[in-house]
Amino acid sequence: MTHSVGNCVKRVAVIFFQNPVSFINSLGTAAALAGVFLYSRAKRLKPKPKAA
């Protein structure tokens, strides 16, 4: 997960500093953001184990 978040931050920085972004890079950014979003949603839905 840490790698995905770092990759998303890097891509946002590229856009923020107005470096050229290709269509493939845009798809990669969208896929990474969607993956982080879906992971966080799945983690919230999973019931937490009870402490013993």
Backbone bond lengths (Angstrom), bond angles and torsions (degrees), N, CA, C in turn:
res aa  C-N    CA-C-N  psi(-1)  N-CA   C-N-CA  omega(-1)  CA-C   N-CA-C  phi
1 M - - - 1.448 - - 1.526 110.00 -
2 T 1.308 118.51 -40.38 1.460 121.33 -178.13 1.521 110.91 -59.02
3 H 1.321 117.43 -40.23 1.458 121.13 179.25 1.519 110.79 -62.93
4 S 1.318 116.83 -41.18 1.473 120.83 179.35 1.517 111.52 -63.16
5 V 1.324 116.09 -44.13 1.468 119.77 179.96 1.528 110.03 -64.93
6 G 1.335 116.60 -43.49 1.465 119.99 178.23 1.518 112.03 -61.20
7 N 1.326 116.38 -39.85 1.456 120.81 178.63 1.526 111.06 -64.41
8 C 1.324 116.82 -40.95 1.473 120.66 177.92 1.524 110.74 -63.70
9 V 1.320 116.82 -43.33 1.468 120.71 179.84 1.523 109.95 -62.70
10 K 1.329 116.55 -41.46 1.465 120.34 178.77 1.527 110.46 -61.09
11 R 1.322 116.89 -43.18 1.460 120.42 -178.57 1.533 111.57 -67.15
12 V 1.312 116.56 -37.53 1.466 119.83 176.92 1.526 109.67 -65.19
13 A 1.329 116.87 -40.03 1.466 120.29 178.27 1.526 111.11 -62.41
14 V 1.333 116.77 -39.11 1.467 120.41 178.14 1.523 109.86 -61.49
15 I 1.320 116.38 -43.77 1.466 120.35 179.67 1.530 110.11 -67.29
16 F 1.341 116.28 -42.26 1.464 120.75 -178.18 1.522 111.25 -60.59
17 F 1.338 117.35 -40.62 1.456 120.90 -179.11 1.523 112.32 -87.28
18 Q 1.316 117.12 10.99 1.461 125.56 172.77 1.520 113.73 59.43
19 N 1.334 116.40 38.13 1.456 120.10 171.33 1.518 107.92 -79.02
20 P 1.321 117.88 150.06 1.472 119.01 179.71 1.528 111.84 -63.77
21 V 1.323 115.97 138.04 1.463 122.10 -179.56 1.527 107.83 -123.03
22 S 1.329 115.83 124.94 1.466 119.72 179.90 1.529 109.87 -81.08
23 F 1.302 115.27 169.93 1.464 121.21 178.81 1.531 110.37 -62.10
24 I 1.320 116.71 -40.66 1.471 121.02 -179.99 1.532 109.79 -64.16
25 N 1.315 118.00 -40.67 1.472 121.12 177.13 1.524 110.58 -63.22
26 S 1.314 116.63 -38.34 1.468 120.13 177.86 1.518 111.05 -63.88
27 L 1.337 116.30 -41.43 1.465 119.91 176.77 1.528 110.99 -62.98
28 G 1.311 117.03 -40.68 1.459 121.11 178.19 1.515 112.00 -63.24
29 T 1.317 116.45 -41.23 1.462 120.83 177.95 1.520 110.41 -63.26
30 A 1.326 116.35 -45.53 1.466 120.36 179.53 1.524 111.00 -62.80
31 A 1.321 117.53 -41.74 1.465 121.04 179.54 1.526 110.99 -65.15
32 A 1.327 117.33 -41.68 1.463 120.66 179.64 1.525 111.12 -65.64
33 L 1.316 117.35 -44.07 1.464 120.76 179.18 1.525 111.09 -65.05
34 A 1.330 116.65 -41.11 1.462 120.06 177.93 1.527 110.63 -64.25
35 G 1.319 117.07 -39.23 1.460 120.74 178.95 1.518 112.30 -63.72
36 V 1.329 116.87 -44.24 1.465 120.67 178.19 1.527 110.04 -64.10
37 F 1.327 116.83 -41.51 1.468 120.63 179.21 1.525 111.02 -62.94
38 L 1.329 116.78 -48.09 1.463 120.40 -178.97 1.526 111.63 -65.14
39 Y 1.319 117.00 -37.40 1.466 120.52 177.69 1.525 110.60 -62.34
40 S 1.325 116.90 -45.25 1.464 119.74 -178.81 1.528 111.02 -66.75
41 R 1.341 117.40 -36.04 1.471 120.55 176.82 1.528 110.88 -65.76
42 A 1.324 116.97 -43.82 1.461 121.01 -179.59 1.526 110.70 -65.29
43 K 1.313 116.13 -37.54 1.463 119.70 -179.88 1.528 110.68 -66.48
44 R 1.302 117.95 -35.67 1.467 121.48 178.58 1.526 111.55 -69.75
45 L 1.318 117.62 -34.58 1.456 121.91 -177.78 1.525 112.70 -75.26
46 K 1.327 117.40 -25.94 1.451 121.11 -178.38 1.524 109.97 -70.73
47 P 1.333 118.74 126.53 1.470 120.29 -179.60 1.523 111.03 -66.46
48 K 1.325 116.33 141.87 1.456 121.16 179.67 1.530 109.23 -81.30
49 P 1.335 116.93 138.52 1.467 119.03 178.57 1.528 110.34 -69.55
50 K 1.343 114.37 145.20 1.465 119.34 179.88 1.516 109.72 -76.81
51 A 1.331 115.18 141.07 1.461 119.96 177.62 1.525 110.15 -73.43
52 A 1.320 116.32 142.35 1.475 120.53 -178.18 1.504 112.19 -82.26
